[in-house]
Structure formats: structure tokens, C-alpha cells
């Protein structure tokens, strides 16, 4: 219970920080040019829908208070809930905040997409400031245009319980490891002690597939062809399967679950998982009960030093907005070094490449205790893998890969047969959706 009480009050502290402004006393905000349009100052109400359904208090901490501070002429109407019901009721939405993984279901499905290229040209918006993969994702999605601007990102890192390593006299994982190195650590830590089964390494397979460092897609984003039966994808799967075939891992019945709450509990509550691959923005209060630290994910031999893919969130300007310039103004501000410095200090990986912003990661006073002594530089990879284009069928294909992995682990099915059968099932499911 080292600092759980402090973590439980984090929202209140964040709100104080947000109201104090991005720069903070004694700090200078990095300078930049041409990022934000000149404000028209016309009073306007903008409706913002958040797909993640975060409570309004959290939205205000992360974005809303900044809008009030920088754009006092703008009133924000914040919405969450059933998007389809909002669309059916005729509710007009100006901006949508969502991750790239949910973009198709929240933006494309309802024809909200609007190419902001003309606005970017009009205001000389500079995309070279942004982490390149976050721009490439949008270029692919909009066939060379841009529907949204990135505001934050995340990826995967390797969290580990130092007490378990100390208990068994095993050296901590280190930066620069390969997956083979990690396998050796996992082999030493997957064991029974005093009646307790310890697991060396756990993960959410769906997250690992969508972030994979080799940038292998499960489905072709243009043709919808299933791609996970090839040799490279099979090798990717086999790399992870070996961890779950270690003696003792068969008792972890939720090994292939995509319910991250189960895996988090194994790391923070029962504390019988030594290493857990999870999101770089993981900051649950329960983590304070664990003597944890973090390193980058190990890399593949054929992609030495390449981190996992970035998983950005975007603000999308909708096609139905009657206030496109004012909305674009706010979107643009969220990508400025000033705002990104504010979020970087909050421990949210920035989407700008400015080193002055990156070096401030996690240094905000509200997270000082939580990140104290931690290897927080591991939460922002030196380089991201090239992003896989996301479509409405990506999650379907990856779901069937996970099903194949379950067959390989728990029913000893061979890799090629399991992937082939899952590919057939994925193809049928996609085709059934297309005919609707």
C-alpha cells in the first residue's frame, strides 16, 4: 500500500495542475511556428463526443480546462454514451475523440469523416512536428488526406515485479533484450514455490497482435484478404506461444484472454505474474501495491531496437460540424508543443518529436510519487514500428488468431492447421458482415 492513497486522489491533483496552465511556474514552453490558426474569438458552442466514455471530470482535466483557458469564447458540450442513439436523435457533433482502433466504428461507420487537408493548407499546419506513424495512419485511412489530428499515443512495455525476481535470485529484465532473452527469464520464473504457482510472462494476445513489432497485419486493409496464415505471421505467433507452453503455464487458464482486467489482477492482486506486457499509459492505483518497474519490450532479431506500434488517439472534425474552423483551431492547439508538454508531464506519451517535450515525460508533480525511481523513459520507445492500417475487420481477424493460439496451447493443435481453420472462420465472419 506504498502510495495507493496518493493515487486515489490523483484526479483532484490533476485538476489543480490543469487549472495552473501547461507551462507551470519556472518552466518555459518550447517554441514553435504555424501550428494553430488565428482565433476568430466568436462565441461558439462545440459538441465533443468521447468514444472512451470517460467521465466529464476526466475530460476536463485532460482537455476541457485547457479549452476554457485558451479559448474562453468556446463553450464545450461534452457527450459520451450510445453513439448510434445520438446519431438517430439528430444530435450534431463537432469533434470526436477516439483511438485509431475504434475509428472505423465511431467515425467511418456513420460517415462523420471530413478531410481537413484544405484547413491544414489554409493555416499552414506543419505535420512534420508529429510522430510520423500517427500521420501515416491517417494518410492511409483518408487515401492521402487527413481526417483527424493525433493528440496522444500509447504502446506496449514490459512491467515486472522486482520482488519476484529478488525472491528467486533472477536478474531483472534489461533494455536491449531479445525475445529469446525474455524466454530464458520466463523459464526461470515459471515455477511453484510454497504451493504458489508463479508465471514468468503474461500478456493480452489481442493487444500484442495489434501492436506487433514486425508490423504484420492480420488482414489486408484494401482487399480484406486474410493474411495470418503466412510463414512470417506463424513465426510471430510461435514466438509468443513458447512462453505459454512452459511447464506450469497450463494452469493459467486465462492465458489467451483479451480481458486485460484478468492479467492486471495477476500482476497487482495475486502478484504471481513476474512480467506483464501492457499499455504504457497504465496507471492503476493498484500498481502502487507492487514493487514494479518497467523496460521496453524485447525486440526481434530481425528488427533489433524497433519498438511496438504506436496506438494513437485522434480528434476528428466531423462532416456535420457547422463550426469547422473553430473546431480545427482547437484540434490544432492540442498538437502544439505547449499542450503536448502539459500532457507529457502527466505521463501521457506525446505525439510531437520535440525532445524538450519528450524529456519532461512523467515529471508533473501529480505523478512525481507514482513514477519516483521508475524507468519511465521505457514508456516512450526510441522508435515505433511502422503502423498497420486499421479497418473494421482488423479486430475480427485478430480475434480469430487468438482463437487459433488457444487451440495450439490447450488442445495441442499444430500451428498451420490452427491458423488455417481460424482464417476460414475469419473470412466467413467478414463476408457475413459485408452482405448485411
PAVEXTI-341642 format. One record per residue (C-alpha): residue number from 0; residue in three letters; chain; z, x, y. Coordinates in Angstrom, 1 decimal, padded with zeros to 4 digits. Layout:
% PAVEXTI-341642
ATOM   i  aa ch     zz     xx     yy
ATOM NUM ALA  A      Z      X      Y
...
END
This chain:
% PAVEXTI-341642
ATOM   i  aa ch     zz     xx     yy
ATOM   0 UNK  A  000.0  000.0  000.0
ATOM   1 UNK  A -000.6  003.0  002.3
ATOM   2 UNK  A -002.2  001.2  005.2
ATOM   3 UNK  A -003.0 -002.2  003.9
ATOM   4 UNK  A -001.1 -003.8  006.7
ATOM   5 UNK  A -003.1 -001.9  009.3
ATOM   6 UNK  A -006.3 -003.0  007.6
ATOM   7 UNK  A -005.3 -006.7  007.6
ATOM   8 UNK  A -005.0 -006.5  011.4
ATOM   9 UNK  A -008.4 -004.9  011.8
ATOM  10 UNK  A -010.2 -007.9  013.3
ATOM  11 UNK  A -007.7 -008.1  016.1
ATOM  12 UNK  A -008.1 -004.4  016.9
ATOM  13 UNK  A -011.9 -004.7  016.7
ATOM  14 UNK  A -011.9 -007.5  019.3
ATOM  15 UNK  A -009.9 -005.3  021.7
ATOM  16 UNK  A -012.3 -002.5  021.1
ATOM  17 UNK  A -015.3 -004.7  021.7
ATOM  18 UNK  A -013.9 -006.0  025.0
ATOM  19 UNK  A -013.3 -002.5  026.2
ATOM  20 UNK  A -017.0 -001.7  026.1
ATOM  21 UNK  A -019.2  000.7  024.0
ATOM  22 UNK  A -018.5  003.9  025.7
ATOM  23 UNK  A -014.7  003.9  025.8
ATOM  24 UNK  A -012.6  005.9  028.1
ATOM  25 UNK  A -013.5  009.6  028.4
ATOM  26 UNK  A -016.8  009.2  026.5
ATOM  27 UNK  A -020.4  009.4  027.6
ATOM  28 UNK  A -023.0  007.2  026.2
ATOM  29 UNK  A -026.2  009.0  025.1
ATOM  30 UNK  A -029.1  008.6  027.5
ATOM  31 UNK  A -032.4  007.0  026.5
ATOM  32 UNK  A -035.5  005.6  028.2
ATOM  33 UNK  A -037.6  002.5  027.8
ATOM  34 UNK  A -035.6  000.7  025.2
ATOM  35 UNK  A -034.6 -002.6  026.9
ATOM  36 UNK  A -036.7 -004.9  029.1
ATOM  37 UNK  A -035.5 -005.6  032.6
ATOM  38 UNK  A -033.3 -008.6  032.6
ATOM  39 UNK  A -034.5 -011.8  034.3
ATOM  40 UNK  A -031.0 -012.9  034.9
ATOM  41 UNK  A -032.0 -016.6  034.4
ATOM  42 UNK  A -029.2 -018.6  032.9
ATOM  43 UNK  A -030.2 -019.4  029.3
ATOM  44 UNK  A -028.6 -020.6  026.0
ATOM  45 UNK  A -029.8 -018.8  022.9
ATOM  46 UNK  A -029.1 -020.1  019.4
ATOM  47 UNK  A -028.4 -017.4  016.9
ATOM  48 UNK  A -028.2 -018.1  013.1
ATOM  49 UNK  A -026.5 -015.6  010.8
ATOM  50 UNK  A -027.6 -015.8  007.2
ATOM  51 UNK  A -024.5 -013.9  006.1
ATOM  52 UNK  A -022.3 -016.9  007.3
ATOM  53 UNK  A -019.8 -014.6  008.9
ATOM  54 UNK  A -017.1 -016.4  010.9
ATOM  55 UNK  A -017.8 -016.6  014.6
ATOM  56 UNK  A -014.8 -014.3  015.3
ATOM  57 UNK  A -016.5 -011.5  013.4
ATOM  58 UNK  A -019.8 -012.1  015.1
ATOM  59 UNK  A -018.2 -011.9  018.4
ATOM  60 UNK  A -016.6 -008.6  017.5
ATOM  61 UNK  A -019.8 -007.1  016.3
ATOM  62 UNK  A -022.3 -008.7  018.7
ATOM  63 UNK  A -021.2 -011.6  020.8
ATOM  64 UNK  A -018.7 -009.8  023.1
ATOM  65 UNK  A -021.4 -007.3  023.9
ATOM  66 UNK  A -023.8 -010.1  024.8
ATOM  67 UNK  A -021.2 -011.6  027.1
ATOM  68 UNK  A -020.5 -008.2  028.7
ATOM  69 UNK  A -024.1 -007.0  029.2
ATOM  70 UNK  A -025.8 -010.4  029.6
ATOM  71 UNK  A -023.4 -012.7  031.4
ATOM  72 UNK  A -026.2 -015.1  032.2
ATOM  73 UNK  A -026.7 -015.8  028.4
ATOM  74 UNK  A -024.7 -018.4  026.5
ATOM  75 UNK  A -024.8 -018.0  022.8
ATOM  76 UNK  A -024.7 -020.9  020.4
ATOM  77 UNK  A -023.7 -019.4  017.0
ATOM  78 UNK  A -024.7 -021.1  013.8
ATOM  79 UNK  A -024.1 -020.5  010.1
ATOM  80 UNK  A -024.3 -022.9  007.1
ATOM  81 UNK  A -027.2 -024.6  005.4
ATOM  82 UNK  A -030.3 -023.3  007.0
ATOM  83 UNK  A -032.5 -025.9  005.3
ATOM  84 UNK  A -030.4 -028.7  006.7
ATOM  85 UNK  A -030.6 -027.2  010.2
ATOM  86 UNK  A -034.4 -027.0  009.9
ATOM  87 UNK  A -034.6 -030.6  008.7
ATOM  88 UNK  A -032.4 -031.8  011.6
ATOM  89 UNK  A -034.8 -030.2  014.1
ATOM  90 UNK  A -032.3 -027.6  015.3
ATOM  91 UNK  A -034.1 -024.9  017.3
ATOM  92 UNK  A -033.1 -021.3  016.6
ATOM  93 UNK  A -034.0 -018.4  018.8
ATOM  94 UNK  A -032.7 -015.4  016.7
ATOM  95 UNK  A -031.9 -015.0  013.0
ATOM  96 UNK  A -029.7 -012.2  011.8
ATOM  97 UNK  A -030.2 -011.3  008.2
ATOM  98 UNK  A -030.6 -008.4  005.7
ATOM  99 UNK  A -034.0 -007.4  004.5
ATOM 100 UNK  A -033.2 -008.7  001.1
ATOM 101 UNK  A -032.7 -012.2  002.4
ATOM 102 UNK  A -035.5 -012.1  005.0
ATOM 103 UNK  A -038.0 -014.0  002.8
ATOM 104 UNK  A -035.7 -016.9  002.1
ATOM 105 UNK  A -034.4 -017.2  005.6
ATOM 106 UNK  A -037.4 -016.3  007.8
ATOM 107 UNK  A -040.7 -016.4  005.9
ATOM 108 UNK  A -039.9 -019.5  003.8
ATOM 109 UNK  A -039.5 -021.6  007.0
ATOM 110 UNK  A -042.4 -019.9  008.9
ATOM 111 UNK  A -040.0 -018.5  011.5
ATOM 112 UNK  A -041.8 -015.2  011.6
ATOM 113 UNK  A -043.2 -014.2  015.0
ATOM 114 UNK  A -045.0 -010.9  015.7
ATOM 115 UNK  A -043.1 -009.1  018.5
ATOM 116 UNK  A -045.8 -006.4  018.9
ATOM 117 UNK  A -047.0 -007.8  022.3
ATOM 118 UNK  A -043.5 -007.9  023.6
ATOM 119 UNK  A -042.9 -004.3  022.4
ATOM 120 UNK  A -046.0 -003.2  024.2
ATOM 121 UNK  A -045.2 -005.1  027.4
ATOM 122 UNK  A -041.8 -003.4  027.6
ATOM 123 UNK  A -042.9  000.0  026.3
ATOM 124 UNK  A -040.5 -000.3  023.3
ATOM 125 UNK  A -040.1  003.0  021.5
ATOM 126 UNK  A -039.8  002.7  017.7
ATOM 127 UNK  A -039.7  006.5  017.2
ATOM 128 UNK  A -036.0  006.4  018.0
ATOM 129 UNK  A -035.3  004.3  014.9
ATOM 130 UNK  A -034.6  005.4  011.4
ATOM 131 UNK  A -038.2  005.5  010.0
ATOM 132 UNK  A -037.8  003.4  006.9
ATOM 133 UNK  A -036.3  000.5  008.9
ATOM 134 UNK  A -039.6  000.4  010.8
ATOM 135 UNK  A -041.8  000.9  007.8
ATOM 136 UNK  A -040.2 -002.1  006.1
ATOM 137 UNK  A -041.2 -004.3  009.0
ATOM 138 UNK  A -044.7 -002.9  009.2
ATOM 139 UNK  A -045.2 -003.8  005.6
ATOM 140 UNK  A -043.7 -007.2  005.9
ATOM 141 UNK  A -045.8 -008.1  009.0
ATOM 142 UNK  A -049.0 -006.4  007.9
ATOM 143 UNK  A -048.8 -003.8  010.6
ATOM 144 UNK  A -046.9 -005.8  013.1
ATOM 145 UNK  A -043.2 -006.3  013.6
ATOM 146 UNK  A -041.2 -009.5  013.1
ATOM 147 UNK  A -037.7 -008.1  013.7
ATOM 148 UNK  A -035.7 -005.1  015.0
ATOM 149 UNK  A -033.1 -003.4  012.9
ATOM 150 UNK  A -029.5 -003.4  014.1
ATOM 151 UNK  A -027.5 -001.8  011.3
ATOM 152 UNK  A -028.0 -000.5  007.9
ATOM 153 UNK  A -026.2  000.5  004.7
ATOM 154 UNK  A -026.9  002.2  001.5
ATOM 155 UNK  A -025.1  003.3 -001.7
ATOM 156 UNK  A -022.5  006.0 -002.0
ATOM 157 UNK  A -020.1  007.2 -004.8
ATOM 158 UNK  A -016.5  006.2 -004.3
ATOM 159 UNK  A -013.9  007.9 -006.5
ATOM 160 UNK  A -010.2  007.6 -007.3
ATOM 161 UNK  A -008.6  011.0 -006.8
ATOM 162 UNK  A -005.5  010.1 -008.8
ATOM 163 UNK  A -007.6  009.5 -012.0
ATOM 164 UNK  A -009.3  012.9 -011.6
ATOM 165 UNK  A -006.0  014.6 -011.0
ATOM 166 UNK  A -004.4  012.8 -014.0
ATOM 167 UNK  A -006.9  014.3 -016.4
ATOM 168 UNK  A -007.5  017.6 -014.6
ATOM 169 UNK  A -011.1  016.9 -013.9
ATOM 170 UNK  A -012.7  018.4 -010.7
ATOM 171 UNK  A -013.7  015.8 -008.0
ATOM 172 UNK  A -017.4  014.9 -007.7
ATOM 173 UNK  A -019.2  017.1 -005.2
ATOM 174 UNK  A -022.1  016.8 -002.8
ATOM 175 UNK  A -025.3  018.0 -004.2
ATOM 176 UNK  A -024.7  016.8 -007.8
ATOM 177 UNK  A -027.4  015.6 -010.1
ATOM 178 UNK  A -027.1  012.5 -012.3
ATOM 179 UNK  A -026.6  014.9 -015.2
ATOM 180 UNK  A -023.6  016.4 -013.5
ATOM 181 UNK  A -022.2  013.0 -012.9
ATOM 182 UNK  A -022.7  012.1 -016.5
ATOM 183 UNK  A -020.6  015.0 -017.6
ATOM 184 UNK  A -017.8  013.9 -015.3
ATOM 185 UNK  A -018.0  010.4 -016.6
ATOM 186 UNK  A -017.9  011.6 -020.2
ATOM 187 UNK  A -014.6  013.4 -019.5
ATOM 188 UNK  A -013.1  010.4 -017.7
ATOM 189 UNK  A -014.1  007.6 -020.1
ATOM 190 UNK  A -011.1  007.7 -022.3
ATOM 191 UNK  A -007.9  005.9 -023.4
ATOM 192 UNK  A -004.5  007.1 -022.1
ATOM 193 UNK  A -001.2  005.3 -022.8
ATOM 194 UNK  A -003.1  002.3 -024.0
ATOM 195 UNK  A -005.2  002.1 -020.9
ATOM 196 UNK  A -009.0  002.3 -021.1
ATOM 197 UNK  A -010.4  004.3 -018.2
ATOM 198 UNK  A -014.1  004.1 -017.3
ATOM 199 UNK  A -015.8  007.1 -015.8
ATOM 200 UNK  A -018.5  005.4 -013.8
ATOM 201 UNK  A -019.3  001.8 -012.9
ATOM 202 UNK  A -021.9  000.1 -010.7
ATOM 203 UNK  A -023.7 -003.1 -009.9
ATOM 204 UNK  A -027.0 -002.7 -011.6
ATOM 205 UNK  A -028.9 -005.0 -009.3
ATOM 206 UNK  A -027.8 -003.1 -006.2
ATOM 207 UNK  A -028.7  000.2 -007.8
ATOM 208 UNK  A -032.2 -001.0 -008.7
ATOM 209 UNK  A -032.9 -002.3 -005.2
ATOM 210 UNK  A -031.7  001.0 -003.6
ATOM 211 UNK  A -033.1  003.3 -006.3
ATOM 212 UNK  A -033.8  006.9 -005.0
ATOM 213 UNK  A -037.2  007.1 -006.7
ATOM 214 UNK  A -038.4  004.1 -004.7
ATOM 215 UNK  A -039.7  002.4 -007.8
ATOM 216 UNK  A -040.5 -001.3 -007.2
ATOM 217 UNK  A -039.9 -003.8 -010.0
ATOM 218 UNK  A -042.8 -006.0 -008.7
ATOM 219 UNK  A -045.9 -005.3 -006.6
ATOM 220 UNK  A -045.3 -006.8 -003.2
ATOM 221 UNK  A -049.0 -007.7 -002.7
ATOM 222 UNK  A -050.2 -008.8 -006.2
ATOM 223 UNK  A -046.8 -009.8 -007.7
ATOM 224 UNK  A -047.6 -007.7 -010.8
ATOM 225 UNK  A -044.6 -006.8 -012.8
ATOM 226 UNK  A -044.1 -003.0 -012.6
ATOM 227 UNK  A -040.9 -002.2 -014.5
ATOM 228 UNK  A -042.5 -001.6 -017.9
ATOM 229 UNK  A -043.9  001.8 -016.9
ATOM 230 UNK  A -042.6  005.2 -018.1
ATOM 231 UNK  A -041.0  006.1 -014.7
ATOM 232 UNK  A -039.1  002.8 -014.5
ATOM 233 UNK  A -038.0  003.1 -018.1
ATOM 234 UNK  A -036.7  006.6 -017.3
ATOM 235 UNK  A -034.8  005.3 -014.3
ATOM 236 UNK  A -033.1  002.6 -016.4
ATOM 237 UNK  A -032.3  005.1 -019.2
ATOM 238 UNK  A -030.7  007.4 -016.7
ATOM 239 UNK  A -028.0  004.8 -016.0
ATOM 240 UNK  A -027.8  003.3 -019.5
ATOM 241 UNK  A -026.4  006.5 -020.9
ATOM 242 UNK  A -023.2  006.1 -018.8
ATOM 243 UNK  A -022.6  002.7 -020.5
ATOM 244 UNK  A -023.2  004.0 -024.0
ATOM 245 UNK  A -020.3  006.4 -023.8
ATOM 246 UNK  A -017.5  005.6 -026.4
ATOM 247 UNK  A -015.1  003.2 -024.7
ATOM 248 UNK  A -017.6  001.7 -022.3
ATOM 249 UNK  A -018.4 -001.1 -024.7
ATOM 250 UNK  A -015.0 -002.6 -023.7
ATOM 251 UNK  A -016.2 -003.1 -020.1
ATOM 252 UNK  A -017.9 -006.4 -020.9
ATOM 253 UNK  A -018.9 -006.9 -017.2
ATOM 254 UNK  A -020.7 -003.6 -017.1
ATOM 255 UNK  A -024.1 -005.2 -016.2
ATOM 256 UNK  A -022.6 -007.9 -013.9
ATOM 257 UNK  A -024.1 -008.2 -010.4
ATOM 258 UNK  A -020.8 -009.8 -009.3
ATOM 259 UNK  A -019.5 -006.9 -007.2
ATOM 260 UNK  A -016.1 -008.5 -007.0
ATOM 261 UNK  A -015.5 -007.6 -010.6
ATOM 262 UNK  A -016.4 -004.0 -010.1
ATOM 263 UNK  A -014.4 -003.7 -006.9
ATOM 264 UNK  A -011.3 -005.1 -008.8
ATOM 265 UNK  A -011.7 -002.4 -011.5
ATOM 266 UNK  A -011.6  000.2 -008.8
ATOM 267 UNK  A -008.9 -001.2 -006.4
ATOM 268 UNK  A -006.7 -003.5 -008.5
ATOM 269 UNK  A -006.5 -002.4 -012.1
ATOM 270 UNK  A -007.6  001.1 -011.0
ATOM 271 UNK  A -009.1  002.1 -014.3
ATOM 272 UNK  A -012.5  003.0 -012.9
ATOM 273 UNK  A -012.8  006.6 -011.8
ATOM 274 UNK  A -016.1  006.3 -009.9
ATOM 275 UNK  A -017.9  003.3 -008.4
ATOM 276 UNK  A -021.3  003.3 -006.7
ATOM 277 UNK  A -021.2  000.8 -003.9
ATOM 278 UNK  A -022.1  000.0 -000.3
ATOM 279 UNK  A -021.4  002.5  002.4
ATOM 280 UNK  A -020.0 -000.3  004.6
ATOM 281 UNK  A -017.3 -001.2  002.0
ATOM 282 UNK  A -014.1 -001.5  003.9
ATOM 283 UNK  A -011.9 -004.0  002.0
ATOM 284 UNK  A -008.2 -004.0  002.7
ATOM 285 UNK  A -007.5 -003.4 -001.0
ATOM 286 UNK  A -009.1  000.0 -000.7
ATOM 287 UNK  A -006.0  001.2  001.1
ATOM 288 UNK  A -004.1  000.9 -002.2
ATOM 289 UNK  A -006.3  003.6 -003.8
ATOM 290 UNK  A -006.3  007.3 -003.2
ATOM 291 UNK  A -010.0  007.3 -002.7
ATOM 292 UNK  A -012.7  009.5 -001.3
ATOM 293 UNK  A -016.5  009.4 -001.2
ATOM 294 UNK  A -019.5  011.6 -001.8
ATOM 295 UNK  A -023.2  010.9 -001.6
ATOM 296 UNK  A -024.8  009.5 -004.8
ATOM 297 UNK  A -026.1  012.3 -007.1
ATOM 298 UNK  A -029.8  012.9 -006.9
ATOM 299 UNK  A -032.6  013.0 -009.4
ATOM 300 UNK  A -034.0  016.4 -010.4
ATOM 301 UNK  A -037.4  015.3 -009.2
ATOM 302 UNK  A -036.1  014.0 -005.9
ATOM 303 UNK  A -033.5  016.6 -005.0
ATOM 304 UNK  A -031.5  015.7 -001.9
ATOM 305 UNK  A -033.1  012.3 -001.5
ATOM 306 UNK  A -030.6  009.6 -000.9
ATOM 307 UNK  A -030.8  005.9 -001.9
ATOM 308 UNK  A -032.9  003.5  000.1
ATOM 309 UNK  A -031.7  002.1  003.4
ATOM 310 UNK  A -030.8 -001.6  003.3
ATOM 311 UNK  A -031.1 -002.7  007.0
ATOM 312 UNK  A -030.3 -005.9  008.7
ATOM 313 UNK  A -032.6 -007.3  011.4
ATOM 314 UNK  A -032.6 -009.6  014.3
ATOM 315 UNK  A -035.7 -011.8  014.1
ATOM 316 UNK  A -037.2 -013.6  017.0
ATOM 317 UNK  A -038.3 -017.0  015.7
ATOM 318 UNK  A -041.7 -018.6  016.3
ATOM 319 UNK  A -040.0 -021.7  017.7
ATOM 320 UNK  A -037.9 -020.0  020.4
ATOM 321 UNK  A -038.7 -021.1  023.9
ATOM 322 UNK  A -036.9 -018.1  025.3
ATOM 323 UNK  A -038.7 -015.3  023.7
ATOM 324 UNK  A -038.4 -012.7  026.4
ATOM 325 UNK  A -034.7 -013.3  026.9
ATOM 326 UNK  A -034.2 -013.1  023.1
ATOM 327 UNK  A -036.2 -009.9  022.8
ATOM 328 UNK  A -034.2 -008.4  025.6
ATOM 329 UNK  A -031.0 -008.9  023.6
ATOM 330 UNK  A -032.6 -007.7  020.3
ATOM 331 UNK  A -033.8 -004.6  022.2
ATOM 332 UNK  A -030.3 -003.9  023.5
ATOM 333 UNK  A -028.9 -003.9  020.0
ATOM 334 UNK  A -031.1 -001.0  019.2
ATOM 335 UNK  A -030.0  001.1  022.2
ATOM 336 UNK  A -028.0  004.3  021.8
ATOM 337 UNK  A -025.3  002.6  023.8
ATOM 338 UNK  A -024.9 -000.3  021.3
ATOM 339 UNK  A -025.5  001.9  018.3
ATOM 340 UNK  A -022.8  004.2  019.4
ATOM 341 UNK  A -020.4  001.3  019.6
ATOM 342 UNK  A -021.2  000.2  016.0
ATOM 343 UNK  A -021.3  003.7  014.7
ATOM 344 UNK  A -017.7  004.3  015.8
ATOM 345 UNK  A -016.9  001.0  014.0
ATOM 346 UNK  A -018.1  002.7  010.8
ATOM 347 UNK  A -021.5  000.8  010.6
ATOM 348 UNK  A -024.3  003.3  009.8
ATOM 349 UNK  A -026.6  003.4  012.9
ATOM 350 UNK  A -030.3  002.8  012.8
ATOM 351 UNK  A -031.1  005.4  015.5
ATOM 352 UNK  A -031.8  009.0  014.8
ATOM 353 UNK  A -029.9  010.4  017.8
ATOM 354 UNK  A -027.5  013.0  016.4
ATOM 355 UNK  A -024.9  012.2  019.2
ATOM 356 UNK  A -024.7  008.7  017.8
ATOM 357 UNK  A -024.5  009.8  014.2
ATOM 358 UNK  A -021.7  012.3  014.7
ATOM 359 UNK  A -019.5  009.6  016.2
ATOM 360 UNK  A -019.6  007.6  012.9
ATOM 361 UNK  A -016.3  006.1  012.0
ATOM 362 UNK  A -014.4  007.7  014.9
ATOM 363 UNK  A -013.4  004.4  016.6
ATOM 364 UNK  A -009.6  004.1  017.0
ATOM 365 UNK  A -009.6  000.9  015.0
ATOM 366 UNK  A -010.8  002.8  011.9
ATOM 367 UNK  A -009.1  006.1  012.5
ATOM 368 UNK  A -006.3  005.4  009.9
ATOM 369 UNK  A -008.7  003.9  007.3
ATOM 370 UNK  A -011.1  006.9  007.4
ATOM 371 UNK  A -008.5  009.6  008.0
ATOM 372 UNK  A -009.1  012.5  005.7
ATOM 373 UNK  A -012.1  010.9  004.1
ATOM 374 UNK  A -015.5  012.5  003.7
ATOM 375 UNK  A -017.2  009.9  006.0
ATOM 376 UNK  A -020.3  011.9  006.5
ATOM 377 UNK  A -021.2  010.9  003.0
ATOM 378 UNK  A -021.7  007.4  004.2
ATOM 379 UNK  A -024.8  008.3  006.2
ATOM 380 UNK  A -027.3  010.1  004.0
ATOM 381 UNK  A -029.2  013.1  005.3
ATOM 382 UNK  A -032.4  011.3  004.2
ATOM 383 UNK  A -033.1  007.9  002.8
ATOM 384 UNK  A -035.6  007.3  000.1
ATOM 385 UNK  A -038.8  005.5  001.0
ATOM 386 UNK  A -038.1  001.8  001.2
ATOM 387 UNK  A -039.5 -000.6 -001.4
ATOM 388 UNK  A -041.2 -003.6  000.2
ATOM 389 UNK  A -039.1 -006.7 -000.4
ATOM 390 UNK  A -040.7 -010.0 -001.4
ATOM 391 UNK  A -039.3 -013.4 -002.5
ATOM 392 UNK  A -039.9 -012.2 -006.1
ATOM 393 UNK  A -038.1 -008.8 -005.9
ATOM 394 UNK  A -034.7 -010.1 -006.8
ATOM 395 UNK  A -036.3 -012.2 -009.6
ATOM 396 UNK  A -037.9 -009.1 -011.2
ATOM 397 UNK  A -034.7 -007.0 -010.8
ATOM 398 UNK  A -032.7 -009.8 -012.3
ATOM 399 UNK  A -034.8 -009.5 -015.5
ATOM 400 UNK  A -034.5 -005.7 -015.5
ATOM 401 UNK  A -030.7 -006.2 -015.6
ATOM 402 UNK  A -031.1 -008.7 -018.5
ATOM 403 UNK  A -033.1 -006.0 -020.3
ATOM 404 UNK  A -030.3 -003.5 -019.7
ATOM 405 UNK  A -027.8 -005.9 -021.2
ATOM 406 UNK  A -029.9 -006.2 -024.3
ATOM 407 UNK  A -030.1 -002.4 -024.6
ATOM 408 UNK  A -026.3 -001.9 -024.1
ATOM 409 UNK  A -024.8 -004.7 -026.0
ATOM 410 UNK  A -027.5 -005.5 -028.6
ATOM 411 UNK  A -028.9 -002.0 -029.1
ATOM 412 UNK  A -032.4 -003.2 -028.3
ATOM 413 UNK  A -034.9 -000.3 -027.7
ATOM 414 UNK  A -035.9  000.3 -024.1
ATOM 415 UNK  A -039.6 -000.5 -024.3
ATOM 416 UNK  A -039.1 -003.8 -026.2
ATOM 417 UNK  A -036.3 -005.0 -023.9
ATOM 418 UNK  A -038.3 -004.2 -020.8
ATOM 419 UNK  A -041.5 -005.8 -022.2
ATOM 420 UNK  A -039.7 -009.0 -023.1
ATOM 421 UNK  A -038.0 -009.2 -019.7
ATOM 422 UNK  A -041.3 -008.5 -018.0
ATOM 423 UNK  A -042.8 -011.5 -019.7
ATOM 424 UNK  A -039.8 -013.7 -018.7
ATOM 425 UNK  A -040.1 -012.5 -015.1
ATOM 426 UNK  A -043.8 -013.2 -014.9
ATOM 427 UNK  A -043.3 -016.7 -016.2
ATOM 428 UNK  A -040.5 -017.4 -013.7
ATOM 429 UNK  A -042.6 -016.2 -010.8
ATOM 430 UNK  A -045.6 -018.2 -011.9
ATOM 431 UNK  A -043.4 -021.3 -012.2
ATOM 432 UNK  A -042.3 -020.9 -008.6
ATOM 433 UNK  A -045.9 -020.3 -007.4
ATOM 434 UNK  A -047.1 -023.6 -008.8
ATOM 435 UNK  A -044.4 -025.7 -007.1
END
